[in-house]
Amino acid sequence: MSIASVARVEVSDEGLLVPPGERPLVVEIDGHYVWSLTPRRDGRPVPGGVHVPWPAVLRPHLSGRGRVRVADAAGDAVLYDGEVRLGAGEGPLAVVDAAGHRLSVDKVGHLARSFAATDEAVREEILAGTRRAIDDLQEHAGVAAYLNYGALLGAVREGRMLAHDSDTDLCYLSEHASPADIVTESYRITRAMRARGWRVLRMSGGDVKLLLPLSDGRSCHIDVFAAFHVGDTFFQLGNRSGRLPREAIEPFSTITLHGHAFPAPRDPEAMLAFLYGPQWRIPDPSFKYADPAAGVRRLDGWLRGFRTEMGRWTEFHDGPRRSAVPRTPSSFARWVAPQLGDLPVVDLGAGTGRDALWLAAGGRRVTALDFSRGSLGVLRRRARRAEMALQVDQLILGELRSTLLHGTRLARDPHHLYARHLVGCLDAAALDQLWILARMALRPGGGRLFLELAVGEPDPRDGLVRRTPLDLVRHGIEAAGGVVEHLTVGPGEDMFDLPDPAVGRIRAAWPAPDTQESR
């Protein structure tokens, strides 16, 4: 590794050493925008300046030789511009996807293709698709949507999309004040948009993404957020809350984005000040929201709860770390297989599908469920390549609607449930719903729940799969009417098949109520 420095700026494998301050900085690699930061917020003081680590999503791409440029947001002050070598690679340094498309860190910390890396023709497709979404929402879903967030900011400030943005954002102002009514309305909107041919991804009880296929092979996300008033407080997904009267939003005004007219809040500047603060006119590609904690708590309780770590798992399955998971079956799968008899199997949290595909290869009917879209894509591709009839679907433990839907289906068709290292990925609410699902699915047909988990007290360093106290799992099973038939703890393997000194294996059954009472 070489470290190059100019004017108190250093670039290394670990990150950047930059001068302290509040002004945002923009990082380019090979002449392309990849990331923006604010030193005081994102770094820590060290001798010589502030050390800002590379975002985790960038690290897999930082191997090779290339030119790195660090400048202020306007590009007037260049703090660093030089050739570096990062990591062990000898090839060109570039942050690209598998097709060679340029990527950058977006406003929520994911890698995405920004508008700066989007051709004009494709940009026109995005604008036309956003217009079509507004029209479909109005005519078929019965809600009037307006441009908001980065799309509104770009339109007001520059008349064009923000270079570092990667999607378009729409909001609709609901007439409802009850969270239950807002969720019901959002699901009605989803049904209407799917009937219009849109592919819709639900992000919470009050916001969805419309996937717009583009001619360059990707899909652009058009976010559709609910906004509503509860008393004098205005709430807008995601996470915004505060004071903004209805009169600042309705009736709509019209604003121009790249020459296209779109509906906008009646007072766009009041909306932008609400979203970004009084300095909204000053470009800051590193901007991060500082939402009132009370408002976030209310929105989480009303409309969210099941998306914890979904983005991190999607990045895992879409990125290079997935290749570290072996493709051969786990030792747990080999232990479970002789106990299955003739019943089909549902692999809960199937991940890369290594065990589901192996079980299906033996002629068994297997369903693979996961909550990560990245996992679902991997499962479908691998099953297709193997010419295997693997059923793949999304299960979101923590979203009761999803849990009950799958529980009802499985109650009609006896299965075994299989879950390797799923328990350590679940929060308390999702773990409770795992026991609900098991009770619904296993009590009628006599199947078993097979669990493998890392045993112990959770630690902040655990990562995506955390240790879980064994007593917590046993109590959850028994409180839900289950019986632990087999339990062992000993040396085993983690999700990468690396040694783990404390791995638990459980087989549990859910006897019919009269059977249990006779014991």
ROMARTOR-147107 format. One record per atom (N, C-alpha, C, O): x, y, z; residue in one letter. Coordinates in steps of 0.05 Angstrom, whole numbers, plus 5000, padded with zeros to 4 digits. Example, Ala and Ser with C-alpha at 12.3 -4.5 7.8 and 13.67 -1.06 7.14 Angstrom:
<lumfis>
526448865156A/524649105156A/526449345156A/528549345169A/525749555142S/527349795143S/525850015157S/526850235161S/
</lumfis>
This chain:
<lumfis>
501749765000M/500050005000M/501750255000M/503750265015M/501150454984S/502550704985S/500650914995S/498250904991S/501651115009I/500051335019I/501051595006I/503451665008I/499251734993A/500051984981A/498752214996A/496552175007A/500052434998S/498852655014S/499452925001S/501552964989S/497553095002V/497753374993V/496253545012V/493953485018V/497453765022A/496053955039A/494553835061A/492153885065A/495953665077R/494853545101R/492753345095R/491253265114R/492453245071V/490553035065V/492152785058V/494052785043V/491352555070E/492552305064E/490352105056E/488152105066E/491051925037V/489151725028V/490551455033V/492751405024V/489151275047S/490351015054S/488150805053S/485850855048S/488950555058D/487050335059D/484950375080D/482750285078D/485750515102E/483950545124E/481950775120E/479750765131E/482550975104G/480751195100G/482251445092G/484351425078G/481251675100L/482351935093L/483152085118L/481752075138L/485452215116L/486252415137L/485752685125L/487152755105L/483952835136V/483153095124V/483253305146V/483253245170V/483253565138P/483153775158P/480453775173P/478453705161P/480453855198P/477953875213P/476154095201P/477054275189P/473554065205G/471754265196G/468954155191G/468453915193G/467154335184E/464354275179E/463654265150E/461554165142E/465454355133R/464654375104R/464754095092R/466553935098R/462854025075P/462753765063P/464953735042P/465753935029P/465953495040L/468053425020L/467053215001L/465453035009L/467953224976V/467053034956V/469552864947V/471652984942V/469152604946V/471352424938V/470752314911V/468552204906V/472652334893E/472452214866E/474652014862E/476852044872E/474051804848I/476051604839I/475951594809I/473951534797I/478251634797D/478551624768D/476551814754D/475451754733D/476152054767G/474452254756G/471552224760G/469952374748G/470752024776H/467851974780H/467251994810H/468751904827H/464952124816Y/464152154844Y/463551884856Y/462151724844Y/464551844881V/463951594895V/462851634923V/461551454934V/463451874936W/462751894964W/462952184973W/464552334961W/461452264992S/461752525004S/461652505034S/460452315045S/462952685048L/463252665077L/463452945090L/464053135076L/463052955116T/463553185132T/465453105154T/464852935170T/467953225154P/470053115172P/469153095201P/469552885214P/468053315212R/467453315241R/465353105248R/465452985269R/463453075231R/461252885236R/462052595231R/461352415247R/463552545210D/464052275201D/466752155211D/467251915208D/468452325222G/471152235229G/471752265259G/469952335275G/474252215266R/475052255294R/477752395293R/479452355276R/478152575313P/480752725313P/483152545318P/483052365335P/485252595303V/487752455306V/489952655301V/489452875291V/492452595309P/494652785304P/494752845274P/494952665257P/494653105268G/494853185240G/492253245226G/492253335203G/489953185239G/487453245227G/485153065237G/485053005261G/483452985219V/481152815225V/481352565208V/481652595183V/481152335220H/481052085204H/478252005199H/476651975217H/477551975173V/474851885165V/475151615151V/476351605130V/474051405163P/474351135150P/472751115125P/470651245122P/473650945107W/472050885083W/469450755091W/469450595110W/467250815078P/464750665084P/465050375078P/466550295059P/463750205094A/464049915090A/463249825062A/464549635052A/461349955050V/460449865023V/462549925002V/462449804980V/464350115007L/466450174987L/468849994990L/470249944970L/469349885014R/471849745019R/472349514999R/474649484991R/470349354992P/470949134973P/471949224946P/473149064931P/471549484939H/472349584913H/475049724914H/476049804893H/476149764938L/478549924940L/481049764939L/482449734959L/481549654916S/483949494912S/484949544883S/483649464864S/487249674881G/488249734855G/489650014855G/490050134876G/490250104831R/491550364827R/489650554813R/488350474794R/489650804822G/487950994809G/488351274820G/489851314839G/486951464809R/487151744817R/484851814836R/482551764830R/485551924859V/483552004879V/483652304881V/485752434883V/481252424881R/481052714884R/479152774907R/476952664909R/480052954925V/478353054947V/478053354945V/480053494944V/475553444943A/475053734940A/472653814955A/471253644966A/472154074957D/469754174969D/467454114951D/467854044928D/464954154961A/462554084945A/462354234919A/461354124899A/463354474918A/463154634893A/465454564874A/465354644851A/467454434884G/469754364867G/471854584865G/473654564849G/471454804880D/473255034878D/475854984893D/477955074884D/475754854916A/478154804932A/478854504931A/477354334941A/481054444918V/481954164915V/483954114937V/486154234937V/483353934955L/485053864977L/487053654970L/489253634982L/486353484951Y/488053254944Y/487353174916Y/485053164908Y/489453104900D/489053004873D/491552854866D/493552974858D/491452594868G/493852444863G/493352144858G/491252044864G/495452004848E/495351724843E/495851574869E/497651644885E/494351364874V/494751194898V/494550904890V/493450834869V/495550744908R/495150454906R/493750374932R/494850414954R/491450244930L/489950154954L/489749844953L/489449724931L/489949724976G/489649434978G/491949294964G/494149404960G/491449044956A/493548884944A/493348874913A/495048744900A/491349004903G/490748974874G/492749134857G/493849334866G/493149034832E/494849174813E/493249284790E/494349434773E/490649224788G/489049324767G/488049604772G/488849734792G/486349714755P/485249984758P/483449994783P/481949814788P/483550224796L/481850274819L/479250384809L/479150604798L/477050244813A/474450334803A/472150214820A/472349984828A/470150384825V/467850294840V/465650244819V/464250434811V/465349994812V/463449924790V/461949664798V/462749514815V/459649624784D/458249374788D/459249164768D/461149214754D/457948934768A/458848704751A/458848774722A/460348664706A/457148964713A/457049044685A/458849274679A/458949374656A/460349364698G/462249594694G/461049864698G/462350064692G/458549884708H/457250144712H/458350274737H/458850134758H/458850534736R/459950684759R/457950694782R/455550724778R/458950654806L/457250664830L/458250874850L/460650944849L/456550964867S/457251154888S/455551094913S/453550964911S/456451204935V/454951164960V/452651364961V/453051604959V/450151254963D/447851434962D/447251544990D/448751505009D/444951684992K/444351835016K/443651645040K/443651745063K/443151395035V/442651205057V/444951015061V/444650815076V/447151065048G/449550895052G/449750645035G/451450475040G/448150625014H/448250404995H/449750484970H/449950724964H/450850284956L/452050344930L/449950344909L/448250164907L/449950554893A/447850584872A/449150744849A/451250864852A/447750744827R/448550904803R/447251174806R/444851194806R/448851384808S/447851654812S/447051764785S/447651654764S/445651994786F/444752124762F/447152234746F/446952274722F/449352294760A/451752394746A/452852174728A/454152234708A/452251924734A/453251704717A/451051594699A/451151364690A/448951754694T/446651664678T/446451824652T/446652064652T/446251674630D/446051804604D/443451964602D/441551924616D/443552164584E/441252344581E/438752194572E/436552254582E/439052004554A/436651854545A/435451694568A/432951674570A/437151574585V/436051424608V/434851614628V/432751554640V/436051854631R/434852054649R/431952124640R/430152164656R/431652144614E/428952214603E/427051984609E/424652034615E/427951734609E/426251504616E/425351534645E/423051474652E/427251614663I/426551644691I/424551864695I/422651834710I/424852094681L/422952314683L/420152224673L/418152294686L/420152084651A/417551994640A/416251794658A/413851794662A/417851614670G/416751414689G/415751544714G/413651464724G/417051754724T/416151894747T/413452034741T/411652034758T/413252144717R/410652274709R/408452064708R/406152114716R/409151824697R/407151614695R/406251524723R/403851464727R/408151504741A/407451424768A/405551624781A/403651544794A/406051884778I/404252084789I/401452054777I/399452074792I/401352014751D/398651994738D/397251744748D/394851754753D/398651514750D/397351264760D/396451294789D/394351194796D/398051424805L/397251464833L/394751634834L/392951574851L/394551834817Q/392152014818Q/389751874806Q/387551874819Q/390051744783E/387751634769E/386851364779E/384451294776E/388651204789H/387950934795H/388250864825H/386950674835H/389951014839A/390150964868A/388751174885A/388451144909A/387951394872G/386351594886G/387851774904G/386651894923G/390451804900V/392051994917V/393552184898V/394552104877V/393852434907A/395252634891A/398152654902A/398552714925A/400052584885A/402852584893A/404352824883A/403652944863A/406352904898Y/407953134891Y/410953064893Y/411652884908Y/412553204878L/415453164878L/416553254906L/415653444917L/418553094916N/419553164942N/422453064945N/423652954926N/423653124968Y/426353044975Y/428353134953Y/428153364944Y/430252964945G/432353044927G/431353144901G/432553324889G/429153024891A/428053114865A/427053394867A/427453554849A/425653464889L/424753734893L/427053924897L/427054144886L/429053844913L/431354014919L/432754084893L/433554314888L/433253874876G/434653924851G/433054114833G/434154284819G/430354074832A/428654234815A/428754534823A/428954714807A/428554584850V/428454854860V/431154984857V/431355214849V/433254844865R/435854964867R/437254984840R/438755174834R/436854784823E/438454774798E/436754724773E/437754754751E/434154644776G/432554584753G/433154304742G/432154234720G/434854154756R/435653894746R/436053704770R/436153794793R/436453454763M/436953254785M/439553304798M/441553384785M/439753254824L/442253274838L/444153064827L/443452834824L/446653144822A/448552954809A/449052704826A/449452494816A/448952744853H/449652514871H/447152354878H/447452154893H/444752434870D/442352284876D/442052044858D/443352034837D/440351854866S/440151614850S/437251514846S/436851314833S/435251664856D/432451584852D/430751834852D/431752054856D/428151794847T/426352024849T/424351964872T/423851734879T/423352174884D/421752154908D/419052294904D/418952524896D/416952154912L/414252264911L/413052234939L/413652044954L/411252424946C/409752404971C/406852454964C/406152584944C/405052354981Y/402252434980Y/401352505008Y/402152375027Y/399652705010L/398652805036L/396052655042L/394052715030L/396152475061S/393852315068S/391752485084S/392552675098S/389252425080E/387152545096E/386952425123E/385552525141E/388252195127H/387952045152H/389952135173H/392052235167H/389252095198A/390952145221A/391551895237A/393451895253A/390051685233S/390451435247S/392451265232S/392151215208S/394551165246P/396550985232P/395250745219P/396150665197P/393150625231A/391850395219A/390650475192A/390850315173A/389450705191D/388150795166D/390350855145D/389950805121D/392550965154I/394751025135I/395950775123I/396550755100I/396350565140V/397350315130V/395350185111V/396150085090V/392750195118T/390750075100T/390750225073T/390550095052T/390950485074E/391050645049E/393550575032E/393350545008E/395850535046S/398250465031S/398050195017S/398950164995S/396850005031Y/396449735018Y/394449754995Y/394849624975Y/392449924997R/390549964975R/392050084951R/391650004928R/393850284956I/395450404935I/397150194922I/397450194897I/398350014938T/400049804927T/398549634908T/399449564886T/396049544916R/394449374898R/393849514872R/393949394851R/393149774874A/392449924850A/394749954831A/394449924807A/397150004842M/399450044825M/400349774813M/401249774790M/400149554828R/400849294816R/398849234793R/399649114773R/396349304797A/394449264775A/395049424750A/394249344728A/396549644754R/397449804731R/400049704719R/401149814700R/401049474730G/403449354718G/406049434732G/408149354723G/405849584754W/408349664768W/409249434786W/407649294798W/411849404787R/413049224807R/413449394832R/414749604831R/412349314855V/412349474879V/413749324902V/413249094907V/415549464915L/416949364939L/416049524963L/416149764964L/415049384983R/414149515007R/416449565026R/417949375032R/416749805036M/418949875053M/417949905082M/419549865101M/415449975086S/414250005113S/411250015109S/410249975087S/409850065131G/406950095128G/406150345114G/403750385109G/407950525108G/407250785096G/408950865073G/408751095064G/410750695063D/412250775039D/412950525023D/413550305033D/412950564996V/413650344978V/415550454957V/415850704954V/416850274942K/418450344919K/417150234894K/416449994893K/416850394874L/416050304847L/418550264831L/420250434829L/418850024820L/421249954804L/420750014775L/419049894762L/422350194764L/422050284737L/424350154720L/426650244723L/423849954703P/425949844687P/426950044666P/425450194654P/429650054663L/430850244645L/432350094623L/432949864625L/432850244602S/434050114578S/436950034582S/438049884566S/438250144603D/441050074608D/441249824626D/443449754634D/438949694631G/439049444646G/438449454675G/437949254688G/438449694687R/437849714716R/434949794720R/433449844701R/434149814745S/431549914752S/431950154770S/433450144790S/430550374764C/430550614780C/428350594801C/426150504794C/428850674825H/426850674846H/425450934847H/426651144847H/422750924846I/421151164851I/419851124878I/417950964881I/420751264898D/419751244925D/417051384927D/416751604917D/415151254941V/412451374945V/412051374975V/411551164987V/412151614988F/411951645017F/409251755025F/408251935012F/408251645047A/405851765059A/406652005076A/408752005089A/405052215076A/405352445093A/402652495107A/400552455094A/402652585132F/400152615146F/400552795170F/402752835180F/398352905180H/398453065204H/397052915227H/395052785223H/398252925251V/397052835275V/397053075294V/399153145305V/394753195297G/394653445312G/396153655296G/395653695272G/397953795309D/399454005296D/402153905285D/403654065274D/402653645288T/405253535279T/404953415252T/403153255246T/406853485234F/406953375207F/408953145206F/411253185215F/408152915196F/409852685193F/410052615164F/408152625149F/412552545156Q/412952465128Q/415052245128Q/417252275138Q/414252015116L/416251795112L/418351885093L/417652035074L/421051815097G/421951685121G/422951875142G/424652045137G/421951835165N/422951945191N/422552245195N/423452335216N/421352395177R/421152675182R/418752735200R/416652615197R/419052935218S/416853025235S/417453305244S/419853385248S/415353465249G/415753735258G/413353905251G/411153795247G/413754155248R/411554345242R/411654425213R/413554545203R/409554365199L/409154455171L/406154435165L/405054215164L/404854665162P/401854655159P/401054545132P/402554555113P/398654445132R/397554335107R/397554545085R/397854485061R/397254805092E/397155015073E/399755055058E/399855175037E/401954955070A/404554975056A/404854755034A/406654775017A/402954565034I/403154345015I/400854354994I/401454324970I/398454405003E/396154424985E/394954704984E/395054845004E/393954784960P/393954644934P/396754644922P/398454814929P/397354444905F/400054414894F/400754654876F/399054784864F/403354694874S/404554874854S/405654694832S/405354454833S/406954814813T/408254664791T/411154754790T/411854984792T/412854554785I/415754604784I/416854454760I/415754254751I/419154554750T/420354444726T/422954294733T/424654404747T/423154054723L/425553894727L/426453794699L/425053634686L/428753894691H/429753824664H/427753884642H/427453724623H/426254094646G/424254174626G/421554044628G/419754104613G/421253854647H/418753714652H/417253844675H/418553904696H/414653884673A/413054004694A/412053784713A/411053574704A/412353834739F/411453644759F/409953794781F/410554034787F/408053664794P/406753784818P/408753804841P/410453624844P/408554014856A/410354064879A/408754184901A/406454274897A/409854184926P/408354314948P/407754604941P/409154734925P/405654704953R/404854984947R/407155174954R/407655374939R/408555124975D/410855284983D/413355104983D/414055005004D/414655074960P/416954884959P/419154964978P/420454784990P/419655224982E/421855304999E/421255235028E/423055165043E/418755255037A/418055175064A/418454875068A/419454795089A/417754715048M/418154425050M/421154365051M/421954195067M/422754495035L/425654445035L/426954525061L/428854395070L/426054745073A/427054825099A/426354625120A/427854575138A/423854515118F/423054305137F/424754055134F/425453935154F/425453985109L/426953745104L/429953775110L/431153605123L/431153995101Y/434054025101Y/435154255119Y/437554285121Y/433254405132G/434154625149G/434554875133G/434254885108G/435155095147P/435255355134P/437555385114P/437455575097P/439555205114Q/441755225095Q/441355055070Q/443254985057Q/438854995064W/438254815042W/439254905015W/439754744997W/439655165012R/440555274986R/443555204981R/444455214958R/445055155002I/447955104999I/448354804993I/447554645009I/449554734970P/449954454964P/451554304985P/453654404995P/450554074993D/451853905013D/451253615006D/449453495017D/452853494988P/452253214981P/452653015004P/451752785002P/453953105026S/454352925049S/452152955070S/452252845092S/450053115063F/447953175083F/446652915095F/446152725081F/446352925121K/444952715135K/442752835153K/443153045165K/440452705154Y/438252805170Y/438852785200Y/440152595209Y/437852975215A/437852965244A/435052985254A/434053195262A/433652755253D/430752755258D/430152755288D/431752625303D/428052885297P/427252875325P/426852585334P/425452425321P/428152505357A/427952235366A/425152145372A/424351915366A/423552325382A/420752255389A/419152195363A/417552005363A/419652345342G/418252295317G/419152025305G/417451885294G/421651965306V/422651715296V/421351475311V/420551275299V/421251505337R/420051295354R/417151245346R/416251025344R/415651465342R/412851435335R/412551305307R/410951125304R/414151395288L/413851275261L/414750975262L/413450815248L/416750915277D/417550635280D/415350465292D/414650245282D/414050575313G/411850425326G/409350405309G/407950205309G/408750615294W/406350625278W/406650465252W/404850315245W/408850495238L/408950415210L/411350235203L/411550145181L/413150185223R/415550035216R/415849805234R/413949705246R/418349715237G/418949505256G/420249255244G/421449105258G/420049215217F/420948955206F/423348985187F/424148795175F/424349235184R/426449265164R/429249285176R/431149355162R/429549225201T/432149245213T/434149065198T/433748825194T/436349195189E/438549055175E/437848945148E/439548805136E/435549005137M/434948895110M/436949005090M/437848855073M/437549265091G/439449375072G/442249245074G/443449205054G/443149185099R/445749065102R/445748785091R/447848695079R/443648635094W/443548365082W/443348375052W/444548215038W/441948575041T/441848595012T/444548665001T/445348554980T/446048845014E/448748905006E/450548655008E/452248614991E/450148495029F/451748255032F/451348065008F/453247964996F/448848025001H/448247834979H/448847944951H/449347794933H/448848214949D/449548334923D/452548384920D/453448464899D/454048354942G/456848424941G/458748184942G/457847954941G/461348244945P/463348034943P/463447854968P/464447634966P/462447944991R/462547775015R/460947515012R/461547325026R/458947514995R/457347274991R/459047044982R/458446814989R/461147094967S/462746884956S/464246724978S/465246504973S/464446845002A/465746705024A/463946495037A/464946325052A/461446485030V/459646275040V/460046035022V/459546044998V/460745805033P/461145565017P/458545485002P/456345545011P/458945354980R/456645254964R/455944964972R/453744864964R/457644834985T/457044564994T/455144565018T/455044765032T/453644345023P/451744345045P/453244365072P/455444275075P/451844495091S/452944515118S/452844255132S/451344075125S/454444225153S/454343985170S/451543965183S/450643735189S/450244185188F/447644185200F/445644055181F/443943895189F/445744135156A/443944015136A/444343715134A/442443565132A/446843625135R/447343335134R/446343195159R/445542965157R/446343335182W/445343215206W/442243195205W/441043005215W/440943405194V/438043415193V/436843215173V/434843095178V/438143185150A/437043045127A/435942765134A/433642705126A/437342595150P/436242335155P/433742335173P/432442135176P/433142565185Q/430842575204Q/428342675190Q/426242705203Q/428442735164L/426242875151L/423942695141L/421742795137L/424542445137G/422342275126G/421542365099G/423142455083G/418842355094D/417742425068D/416642715066D/415842805045D/416642855089L/415443125088L/417243325074L/419643305075L/416043515060P/417643725048P/418743915069P/418043895093P/420544085061V/422044255079V/421844545071V/421844615047V/421544725091V/421745015086V/424245115100V/424545095124V/426045225084D/428545335094D/427945635101D/427645795082D/427945705126L/427445975136L/430046125137L/431946035150L/430146355124G/432746505123G/434746345106G/436946295115G/433946275082A/435446095065A/438146215056A/439846065048A/438346475056G/440946605049G/441746545021G/440346605002G/444046415017T/445146354990T/443846104979T/444246044955T/442445954995G/441045714985G/442745464985G/442045264974G/445045474999R/446845244998R/445544995008R/445844774997R/443945015030D/442644775042D/440044715028D/439444485023D/438544925021A/436044875007A/436444734980A/434944544974A/438444814965L/438944694939L/439944404943L/439244234927L/441544354963W/442544084968W/440243894975W/440043674966W/438443994993L/436143835000L/434343774976L/433243554973L/434043984960A/432343954936A/433543764916A/432143624901A/436243754914A/437643584895A/437043294901A/437343124883A/436343224925G/435742954932G/432842874925G/432042654932G/431443044911G/428742984903G/426543074922G/424243014918G/427343214943R/425343304963R/424143574954R/425543734941R/421643614961R/420343874955R/421344074976R/420944035000R/422544294967V/423744494985V/422744764978V/422644844954V/422044924998T/421445204995T/423545365009T/424245315032T/424645574996A/426645745008A/425446015013A/424546154994A/425546105038L/424446365046L/426646545058L/428346445072L/426546795051D/428346995063D/427047265061D/425247315045D/428047455078F/426847725076F/428547915059F/427648125052F/430947835052S/432748005036S/432147965006S/432147734996S/431748184992R/431348164963R/433948064950R/433747924929R/436248134961G/438748034950G/438847734951G/439647604932G/438047614974S/437947324977S/436047204957S/436646994945S/433647314955L/431647204937L/432747194908L/432246994893L/434147394900G/435347394873G/437347174870G/437447044849G/439147144890V/441146934889V/439846654887V/440646484872V/437746614904L/436446354905L/435146284878L/435446064868L/433846484866R/432546424840R/434546374818R/434246194802R/436746524818R/438746484797R/440146214800R/440446064780R/440846134825R/442145884829R/440345644823R/441145444812R/437745674830A/435845454824A/435445434794A/435245204783A/435345654780R/435045644751R/437445514737R/437045354719R/439845594746R/442245474734R/442445174739R/443345024722R/441445094763A/441544814770A/439144654759A/438944414763A/437344804745E/434944684734E/433444534756E/432644304753E/433044674778M/431844554802M/429144694808M/429044934806M/427144544816A/424544654822A/424444744851A/422944634867A/425944954857L/426045064884L/424045294886L/424145484870L/422145274904Q/420245494908Q/421545704925Q/422745644946Q/421445954916V/422746184930V/420646394936V/419046474918V/420646504960D/418746704967D/419946874990D/421846795003D/418647104995Q/419547285016Q/417947245041Q/415547235041Q/419447215063L/418247205090L/419547425107L/421947425109L/417847595118I/418947815135I/417947765164I/415747845171I/419547615179L/418947585207L/419247855221L/421247995218L/417247925236G/417048195247G/414748355235G/413748545247G/413948275211E/411548395198E/409348185201E/409447985186E/407548215219L/405648015226L/404047925202L/403347685199L/403448105184R/401948035160R/403347815144R/402147625135R/405947845141S/407547645126S/407647385141S/407347165129S/408147395167T/408247155183T/405646995182T/405746755178T/403447125186L/400846985186L/400146875159L/398946665157L/400947025138L/400346925111L/401746655106L/400546465096L/404346645112H/405846395108H/404946175128H/404845945121H/404346255152G/403346065172G/400745925163G/400445685166G/399046085151T/396445975141T/396945785118T/395645575117T/398645855100R/399245685077R/400445415087R/399645205077R/402345435105L/403745195114L/401945015131L/402444775133L/400045135144A/398144975161A/396544775144A/395644575153A/396244845118R/394744665100R/396444455087R/395444275074R/399044475090D/400944305075D/403244235094D/405144385096D/403044005107P/405043935128P/407943955117P/408643855096P/409644085133H/412444125127H/414144095152H/413144105174H/416744055147H/418744115168H/419744405163H/419744505141H/420544535185L/421744795184L/424744775191L/425444645210L/426444895175Y/429344875178Y/430445155179Y/429845325162Y/432045215199A/433145485202A/435945475213A/436345425237A/437945525196R/440745525205R/441645815209R/441645965189R/442445885233H/443446155239H/441446375233H/442246605228H/438846305233L/436846515230L/436246645257L/435946885258L/436146495279V/435446605305V/437146845312V/436147045323V/439746825306G/441547045313G/441247295296G/442647495301G/439547285276C/438947515259C/436447665267C/435847875256C/434947565287L/432347665293L/432247835318L/433647765338L/430748055318D/430248195342D/428048055358D/426947855349D/427348175381A/425448035399A/422747985385A/421547775387A/421648195371A/419048165358A/419147955336A/417247795334A/421247955320A/421447755298A/421847475309A/420747285298A/423247445332L/423647185344L/420947075354L/420346845351L/419347255366D/416747165375D/415047065351D/413546875354D/415347205329Q/413747115305Q/414846855293Q/413346715280Q/417346795297L/418346535289L/416846315304L/416146115292L/416446355330W/414946145345W/412046135336W/410845925336W/410846365330I/408046365320I/407946205294I/406146045290I/409846265276L/409846115250L/410145815254L/408745655242L/411945745273A/412345455278A/409845325289A/409145105281A/408545455307R/406045345319R/403945315297R/402545105296R/403645515280M/401545495259M/402245275239M/400545125231M/404845255231A/405645075210A/405944785219A/405444605203A/406744745243L/407544475252L/405444325268L/405444075268L/403744465282R/401844335299R/399944145283R/399443925292R/398944235260P/397044055246P/398243805234P/396943605233P/400843825224G/401843615207G/404043445218G/404943255205G/405043515242G/407043345255G/409843395246G/411643225251G/410343615232G/413143675224G/414743765248G/413743795270G/417243815243R/419143895264R/420444155256R/420744225233R/421344305277L/422944545273L/425844465280L/426444375302L/427644505260F/430544455264F/432044725265F/431944875246F/433344775287L/434745025290L/437744975295L/438444785309L/439445145284E/442245165291E/442845455297E/442045625282E/444245515318L/444745785326L/447345805342L/448245615355L/448546045341A/450846105357A/449846175385A/448246355389A/450846035405V/449846055432V/451546245449V/454046235447V/450246405465G/451746585483G/450346855485G/448246895474G/451547035499E/450547305502E/451347475477E/453547455468E/449447625467P/450047795443P/452247995449P/452448095472P/453848065429D/455948255432D/455848445408D/455248365386D/456248705413P/456148895390P/457948825367P/457548925344P/460048665372R/461948595351R/460948345335R/462348255317R/458648235342D/457747995329D/457248015299D/457547825285D/456548255290G/455848285262G/453048225256G/451248265272G/452448115232L/449748065223L/448447835237L/446047825241L/450047635245V/449047405260V/450047415288V/452447385293V/448247455307R/448947495335R/448647235351R/447047065344R/450047225373R/449647005392R/446947045407R/446047275410R/445746825415T/443146835428T/443246645452T/444246425450T/442346745476P/442246565499P/440346325494P/438146355484P/441346095501L/439845845496L/437245845511L/435145745501L/437245945536D/434845945552D/432646115539D/430246055541D/433446325525L/431446505512L/430046345490L/427646365486L/431546185475V/430346025453V/428545805465V/426345775455V/429545665484R/427945445496R/425345555508R/423145445504R/425545785522H/423145895534H/421145985512H/418745945515H/422146105490G/420446195469G/418945965456G/416545985451G/420345745452I/419045505440I/416845395459I/414645345451I/417545365484E/415645245503E/413345435509E/411045345512E/413745695510A/411645885514A/409645885491A/407245945495A/410545815467A/408845795444A/407545525440A/406345465420A/407845345460G/406645085459G/408344865447G/407344645443G/410944925442G/412644725431G/414044555452G/414044625476G/415244335443V/416744155460V/419444115448V/419744035425V/421644165464V/424344125455V/424943825457V/425143725479V/425243695435E/425843405434E/428843345435E/429643135445E/430443525424H/433343475423H/434743745426H/433843945414H/436843745442L/438343995446L/441243925452L/441743775471L/443144025436T/445943995442T/447344255438T/446444425422T/449544295452V/451244525449V/454144425448V/455044275465V/455644515428G/458444435425G/459744575403G/458644765391G/462244505396P/463644625374P/462044585347P/460944375343P/462144795331G/460744775305G/461944985286G/464245055288G/460245075267E/461245265247E/459345505245E/456945475250E/460445735237D/458745965232D/457745965203D/458045755190D/456546185194M/455346185167M/457446145145M/456746075123M/459946205151F/462146165131F/463545895135F/465545845122F/462545725153D/463745475161D/466345505175D/468045325176D/466745735187L/469145775205L/468445665232L/466145665240L/470445575247P/469945445273P/468545635293P/469245865295P/466645525307D/465245675328D/465145485352D/464145265350D/466045575376P/466245395399P/463545325412P/463345125426P/461445485406A/458845435420A/456545465400A/455545685396A/455845245388V/453645235369V/451445045380V/452144815387V/449045135381G/446844965390G/445244855368G/444844985347G/444244605372R/442444475353R/439944395368R/440144275390R/437644455357I/435044405370I/433144275350I/433044355327I/431744075359R/429443965345R/427044005363R/427043905386R/424944135353A/422644185369A/420144105354A/420044105329A/418044025369A/415443945357A/413244105370A/413544215392A/411044125356W/408644265367W/406344055367W/404844035348W/406143915389P/403943715391P/401243845391P/400944075399P/399243705381A/396543805382A/395743845412A/396843705429A/394044035418P/393444105446P/392643875463P/393543855486P/390943695453D/390043465470D/392343275476D/392543155497D/394243245456T/396543075460T/398343185482T/399243045499T/398743445482Q/400443575501Q/399143555529Q/400543505549Q/396543605531E/395243595557E/395243315570E/395043295594E/395443105553S/395442835564S/398142755575S/398342545587S/400142915571R/402842845580R/403042875610R/405142825622R/
</lumfis>
